[in-house]
Amino acid sequence: MLRKLSLAVAVSCASTAMAWAAEAPLSTKTDLVSVYQEAVDNNADLAAARAQYGAQKEVVPQARAGLLPNLSGGAEVADVRTSIDQPSAIANRSAHSYQATLAQPLFRADRWFQYQAAKDVNEQAALQLSATEQNLILQTAESYFNVLRSQDNLASTKAEEAAFKRQLDQSNERFDVGLSDKTDVLQSQASYDTARANRIVAQRQVDDAFEALITLTNRQYNSIQGIVHSLPILPPAPNDAKSWVDTAARQNLNLLASNYAVSSAEQTLKQRKAGHLPTLDAVAKYEKGDNDALGFANPNSFGAPYGGNVEQSTLGLQLNIPIYSGGLTSSQVRQSYAQLDQSEQQRESLRRQVVENTRNLHRAVNTDVEQVQARRQSIISNQSAVEATEIGYQVGTRNIVDVLDAQRQLYTSVRNYNNTRYDYILDNLRLKQAAGTLNPGDLQDLRRYLKADYNPDKDFLPPDLASAAEAQLKARP
């Protein structure tokens, strides 16, 4: 009669003798969407990106101000000392004046192009903020599923330790009754010690993964909901790399932001070239004060100073024609040409990266789909191999090294299966981010496959694997 499959026994041992210190109540288990909401509210990087956008968008009203009227006022108080040769006289008087000036730009090509460039900068900043918000979705998923990955790896490592402990106990029993030599005991002891060391490292990785989740959200988590094994493992839709690349070219947020960076550089170049053009302003000015301050002469006195108060209003046009500025404008034009070329090359580099990432991620998802099924079958086959090897060891056709190697292969296949399962989930999200379609609804879709009472020590494997392995073993002669 076949003995119980070793993996099922190891899982049972790991769940009882080496279970987590205390299982958190279901009400404290946090799900993926809740973690994301906490990240949106508390993530420092996102808050910094929002503040940066708040600062960058102010370039628009600042540039627009150069096209709007400018009103200024002022006052002056001074002591005036007047000396006259014929007849010789010296007078000291107090002078005061008030003035207000209104200037309206009529033709300022440089300021107009500066305003257009500022609007492009604002659009670029808005898209960069959206890209940061979109990236937070992926960061949340990566941190969340890295916790689950590390928990499942810890669970498989504890099960492996329990299996080697059981093998060590059996080796000691066989040695005591003379059925094996000391080598079997030493081999079993070495495998158990290695598994124990691996379990300690795996426990630290769980703690590290939770720490990354805390850093992301500034919230403490005791446990989180796990993903069920019934999650559909499907190819990307549409399963056509070109379609995904075309979507990325239209919707990738960083790529769209680079388009506005190029447009802003073009407008800045036009602004610098406009430095050669004349400017025209309408100017209205009002002044009031005594003549000592304003310096008017009384024409009826043929130049004799008039000591009373004076009011003057001026309305006119002010034309300024730049002739030579020491080469400043020409230098700024050359600089803007270089900056435009830089932004165009950066956009092209980013476009190539987006195309490469999209194609690679499309292949990765398809590979993950095949790997998940292959890794699952690998567990079944390795589980059957362990059972057959243990039976062979009992009847003397296999040695202890064969048994330990078979068990080691089994738990390696378990970890590979779980890692591939989480890779599939994250690669799907990364593909959507590259295409510019990733949104919080993708996390909502995953939320449907979360298990509120998920226990890594029991749920790190599909529930039907033991029966599948047993059926495979029975089917063979």
C-alpha positions in Angstrom: 0.0 0.0 0.0 1.3 3.5 -0.9 2.2 5.7 2.1 0.8 9.2 2.3 2.5 11.5 -0.1 5.5 13.2 1.6 4.5 16.7 0.6 1.1 16.5 2.2 2.8 15.2 5.4 5.4 18.0 5.4 2.7 20.6 4.9 0.8 19.2 7.8 3.8 19.2 10.0 4.8 22.7 9.0 1.3 23.9 9.8 1.3 22.5 13.3 4.8 22.4 14.7 6.1 25.5 12.8 3.1 27.6 12.2 3.2 31.4 12.6 3.2 32.6 16.2 -0.4 33.9 16.0 -2.8 34.1 13.0 -4.3 37.6 12.8 -8.1 37.9 12.9 -9.8 38.1 9.6 -10.9 41.6 10.2 -7.2 42.7 10.4 -6.2 41.2 7.1 -5.8 44.0 4.6 -6.6 43.6 0.9 -4.8 45.0 -2.2 -7.2 47.9 -2.9 -7.1 49.1 0.7 -3.3 49.1 0.6 -3.4 51.1 -2.6 -5.8 53.6 -1.0 -3.5 54.0 1.9 -0.6 54.6 -0.5 -2.5 57.3 -2.4 -3.2 59.1 0.9 0.2 58.7 2.6 2.9 57.9 0.0 5.7 60.6 0.3 6.8 60.3 -3.3 3.3 60.9 -4.6 2.9 63.9 -2.3 6.2 65.3 -3.5 5.2 64.8 -7.1 1.9 66.6 -6.5 3.8 69.5 -4.8 6.2 69.6 -7.8 3.3 69.8 -10.2 1.7 72.6 -8.1 5.0 74.6 -8.5 5.4 73.8 -12.2 1.9 74.8 -13.2 2.6 78.4 -11.9 4.8 79.0 -15.0 1.6 79.6 -17.0 0.2 82.6 -15.1 3.8 83.9 -14.7 4.3 83.8 -18.5 0.8 85.2 -19.1 1.6 88.2 -16.9 4.1 89.4 -19.4 1.2 89.9 -21.9 -1.1 91.8 -19.5 -1.1 95.4 -18.4 1.4 96.4 -15.8 0.4 99.2 -13.3 3.0 100.7 -10.9 3.0 103.7 -8.6 5.6 105.5 -6.6 6.4 108.6 -4.6 9.5 110.7 -4.1 10.5 113.1 -1.3 13.8 115.0 -1.6 15.6 118.1 -0.5 16.4 120.5 -3.4 19.3 122.9 -3.2 19.2 125.6 -6.0 22.2 128.0 -6.7 21.9 131.0 -9.1 24.9 133.0 -10.2 23.1 136.3 -11.2 21.9 137.5 -8.9 23.8 135.3 -6.5 21.3 133.3 -4.5 20.9 129.9 -2.9 17.6 128.3 -2.1 16.8 125.1 -0.2 13.4 123.6 -0.6 11.6 120.3 0.1 10.4 118.5 -3.1 7.8 115.8 -3.4 6.0 114.0 -6.2 3.6 111.1 -6.9 3.4 109.1 -10.1 1.5 106.1 -11.6 2.4 104.3 -14.8 0.3 101.9 -16.8 2.0 99.9 -19.6 0.2 97.5 -22.0 2.3 95.3 -24.3 1.1 95.6 -27.9 3.8 93.6 -29.7 5.9 91.3 -27.6 6.7 88.2 -29.7 9.2 86.8 -27.2 6.6 86.9 -24.4 4.0 85.3 -26.5 6.2 82.3 -27.4 7.3 82.2 -23.7 3.6 81.8 -22.8 3.1 79.0 -25.3 6.2 77.2 -24.0 4.8 77.6 -20.4 1.5 75.9 -21.4 3.5 73.0 -22.9 5.5 72.8 -19.7 2.3 72.7 -17.7 0.9 69.8 -19.9 4.2 67.9 -19.5 4.1 68.3 -15.7 0.5 67.1 -15.6 1.4 64.0 -17.6 4.4 63.4 -15.4 2.2 63.6 -12.3 -0.2 61.1 -13.9 2.7 58.8 -14.7 3.7 58.9 -11.0 0.2 58.2 -9.9 0.1 55.3 -12.4 3.4 54.0 -11.2 2.1 54.0 -7.6 -0.5 51.4 -8.7 2.3 49.1 -9.9 4.4 49.9 -6.8 1.5 48.9 -4.6 1.0 45.6 -6.4 4.7 44.8 -6.4 5.0 45.5 -2.7 1.8 43.6 -1.9 2.6 40.5 -4.0 6.2 40.5 -2.8 4.9 40.0 0.7 2.7 37.1 -0.5 5.6 35.7 -2.5 7.9 35.8 0.5 5.2 34.2 2.7 4.7 31.4 0.3 8.4 30.8 0.0 8.7 30.8 3.8 5.8 28.3 4.0 7.5 26.0 1.4 10.8 26.3 3.2 9.2 25.4 6.5 7.6 22.4 4.9 11.0 21.4 3.5 12.5 21.7 6.9 9.8 19.6 8.4 10.3 17.0 5.7 14.0 16.8 6.3 13.4 16.6 10.0 11.1 13.7 9.5 13.8 12.1 7.3 16.4 12.7 10.0 14.2 11.0 12.6 13.6 8.0 10.3 17.4 7.7 9.6 18.1 7.8 13.3 15.5 5.1 13.9 16.9 2.9 11.1 20.4 3.4 12.5 19.3 2.4 15.9 17.9 -0.9 14.7 20.8 -1.6 12.3 19.0 -1.0 9.0 21.3 1.9 7.9 24.8 3.2 8.7 26.0 6.5 10.2 26.3 8.0 6.7 22.6 8.1 6.2 22.2 10.0 9.5 24.9 12.5 8.7 23.4 13.1 5.2 20.0 13.7 6.7 21.4 15.9 9.4 23.2 18.1 6.8 20.1 18.5 4.7 18.0 19.4 7.8 20.6 22.0 8.9 20.6 23.6 5.5 16.8 23.7 5.4 16.7 25.3 8.8 19.2 28.0 7.7 17.1 28.6 4.6 14.0 29.0 6.7 15.7 31.6 8.9 16.6 33.6 5.8 13.1 33.2 4.4 11.6 34.6 7.6 13.8 37.7 7.3 12.6 38.1 3.7 9.0 38.2 4.9 9.9 40.9 7.4 11.7 42.8 4.8 8.7 42.6 2.4 6.4 43.9 5.1 8.8 46.7 5.8 8.7 47.8 2.2 4.9 47.8 2.4 5.1 50.0 5.5 7.5 52.4 3.7 5.1 52.7 0.8 2.0 53.5 2.8 3.3 54.6 6.3 0.9 52.1 7.8 1.6 49.0 9.9 0.3 45.6 8.6 0.0 42.4 10.5 -1.2 40.3 7.6 -2.7 40.6 4.2 -5.1 38.7 2.1 -3.6 36.1 -0.2 -4.4 35.2 -3.9 -6.3 32.0 -4.6 -4.8 29.4 -6.9 -8.0 29.6 -9.1 -6.8 32.9 -10.5 -7.2 32.6 -14.3 -3.9 32.3 -16.1 -4.6 33.7 -19.5 -2.5 35.2 -22.4 -2.7 39.0 -22.8 -5.7 40.3 -24.8 -5.2 41.0 -27.6 -2.4 38.5 -27.9 -0.5 40.6 -30.5 2.7 42.5 -29.7 2.1 45.0 -32.4 -1.3 46.0 -31.1 0.3 46.6 -27.6 3.1 48.6 -29.1 0.7 50.8 -31.1 -1.3 51.4 -27.9 1.8 52.3 -26.0 2.8 54.8 -28.7 -0.5 56.5 -28.3 -1.1 56.3 -24.5 2.2 55.8 -22.7 2.2 58.7 -20.2 6.0 59.3 -20.2 6.1 59.2 -24.0 3.2 61.7 -24.2 5.0 64.0 -21.7 8.2 63.8 -23.9 6.1 65.2 -26.8 5.2 68.3 -24.8 8.9 68.6 -23.8 9.8 68.8 -27.5 6.9 71.3 -28.1 8.1 73.5 -25.2 11.6 73.5 -26.6 10.3 74.5 -30.0 8.4 77.5 -28.5 11.5 78.4 -26.4 13.5 78.5 -29.6 11.0 80.9 -31.2 11.1 83.0 -28.0 14.9 83.4 -28.3 14.7 84.2 -32.0 12.1 86.9 -31.2 14.8 88.6 -29.2 15.9 90.2 -32.5 12.4 91.8 -33.0 11.2 95.2 -31.9 8.8 95.6 -29.1 5.9 98.0 -28.8 4.0 99.1 -25.7 1.2 101.5 -24.9 2.2 103.6 -21.9 0.0 105.9 -19.8 1.6 108.0 -17.1 0.3 110.4 -14.5 2.5 112.6 -12.3 1.8 115.2 -9.6 4.2 117.1 -7.5 6.0 120.4 -7.0 8.3 121.7 -9.7 11.3 121.1 -7.7 10.6 117.3 -7.9 9.3 117.3 -11.5 11.7 119.8 -12.9 9.3 121.8 -15.1 9.9 125.3 -16.2 7.4 128.1 -16.5 7.3 128.9 -20.2 5.8 132.4 -19.5 8.9 133.3 -17.5 11.3 132.2 -20.3 12.8 129.4 -18.3 12.4 130.8 -14.8 11.5 128.1 -12.4 8.0 127.7 -11.4 7.6 126.9 -7.7 4.0 125.7 -7.6 2.5 122.2 -7.8 2.4 120.5 -11.2 0.2 117.8 -12.7 1.1 116.0 -15.9 -0.6 113.1 -17.9 1.1 111.3 -20.7 -0.3 108.8 -23.1 1.9 107.4 -25.9 3.5 104.5 -27.6 7.0 103.2 -26.7 9.0 101.4 -29.4 12.2 99.6 -28.7 14.4 98.3 -31.5 17.2 95.9 -30.3 20.4 96.6 -32.2 23.2 95.0 -30.4 23.2 93.1 -27.0 26.8 91.9 -27.0 25.9 88.6 -28.8 23.5 87.5 -26.0 20.5 86.9 -28.3 22.4 84.9 -30.9 24.0 82.8 -28.1 20.6 82.1 -26.6 19.3 81.0 -30.0 22.2 78.6 -30.5 21.6 77.3 -27.0 17.9 76.7 -27.7 18.7 74.8 -30.9 20.9 72.4 -28.9 18.2 72.0 -26.2 15.6 71.2 -28.9 17.9 68.6 -30.4 18.4 67.2 -26.9 14.7 66.9 -26.2 14.1 65.3 -29.5 16.8 62.7 -29.0 15.5 62.0 -25.5 12.0 61.4 -26.9 13.4 59.0 -29.5 15.4 57.1 -26.9 12.3 56.9 -24.7 10.2 55.7 -27.6 12.6 52.9 -28.3 12.6 51.9 -24.6 8.8 51.8 -24.5 8.7 49.7 -27.7 11.3 47.3 -26.2 9.6 47.1 -22.8 6.2 46.5 -24.3 7.4 43.7 -26.6 9.5 42.1 -23.8 6.6 42.2 -21.3 4.2 40.8 -23.9 6.5 37.8 -24.3 7.0 37.6 -20.6 3.3 37.3 -19.9 2.9 34.6 -22.5 5.9 32.8 -21.1 4.5 33.1 -17.6 1.2 31.5 -18.8 3.1 28.4 -20.0 5.4 28.4 -17.1 2.6 28.4 -14.5 1.1 25.2 -16.0 4.6 23.6 -16.5 5.6 24.5 -12.9 2.4 23.1 -11.5 2.9 19.8 -13.4 6.5 19.8 -12.2 5.3 19.8 -8.6 3.1 16.8 -9.3 5.9 14.9 -11.0 8.4 15.7 -8.3 5.9 14.8 -5.6 5.4 11.4 -7.3 9.2 11.0 -7.7 9.7 11.7 -3.9 7.2 9.0 -3.0 8.7 6.5 -5.4 12.2 7.2 -4.2 11.2 6.8 -0.6 9.6 3.4 -1.4 12.8 2.4 -3.2 14.8 3.4 -0.2 12.6 1.3 2.0 13.2 -1.8 -0.2 16.9 -1.1 -0.7 17.0 0.0 -4.3 17.7 3.7 -3.5 19.9 5.3 -1.0 19.4 8.3 1.3 21.1 10.7 -1.1 18.5 9.9 -3.7 15.7 10.6 -1.2 17.2 13.9 -0.1 17.8 15.0 -3.6 14.3 14.1 -4.7 12.8 16.1 -1.7 15.1 19.0 -2.5 13.9 19.0 -6.1 10.3 18.9 -4.9 10.5 22.0 -2.8 12.5 23.9 -5.5 9.6 23.2 -7.9 7.2 24.5 -5.3 9.0 27.8 -5.0 9.4 28.1 -8.7 5.7 27.6 -9.2 4.8 30.3 -6.7 7.4 32.7 -8.1 6.1 32.2 -11.6 2.5 32.7 -10.4 3.3 36.1 -8.9 5.5 37.0 -11.9 2.5 36.5 -14.1 0.4 38.9 -12.1 3.0 41.6 -12.0 4.1 41.2 -15.6 0.5 41.7 -16.7 0.4 45.0 -14.7 3.7 46.1 -16.1 2.5 45.4 -19.6 -0.5 47.6 -19.0 1.7 50.4 -17.6 3.9 50.3 -20.6 0.8 50.6 -22.8 -0.5 53.4 -20.7 -3.7 51.6 -19.8 -2.9 50.7 -16.1 -5.6 52.0 -13.7 -6.9 51.3 -10.3 -9.6 49.1 -11.8 -6.9 46.5 -12.5 -6.4 46.2 -8.8 -10.1 45.9 -8.3 -10.1 43.0 -10.8 -7.4 41.2 -8.7 -9.3 41.9 -5.5 -11.9 39.3 -6.6 -9.4 36.6 -6.3 -8.1 37.4 -2.8 -8.8 35.1 0.0 -9.7 36.7 3.3 -8.7 33.6 5.4 -5.5 32.9 3.5 -3.0 31.0 5.5 0.4 30.7 3.8 1.3 27.6 5.7 -1.7 25.8 4.3 -2.5 27.6 1.1 0.9 28.0 -0.6 -0.1 25.0 -2.8 -3.1 24.3 -4.9 -5.5 22.1 -2.9 -5.7 19.4 -5.6 -2.0 18.7 -6.0 -1.9 15.8 -3.5 -4.6 13.9 -5.3 -3.1 14.6 -8.7 0.2 13.3 -7.7 -1.3 10.2 -6.1 -3.3 9.5 -9.3 -0.1 9.9 -11.4 1.8 7.5 -9.1 -1.0 4.9 -9.3 -1.2 5.2 -13.0 2.4 4.0 -13.5 3.4 0.3 -13.2 
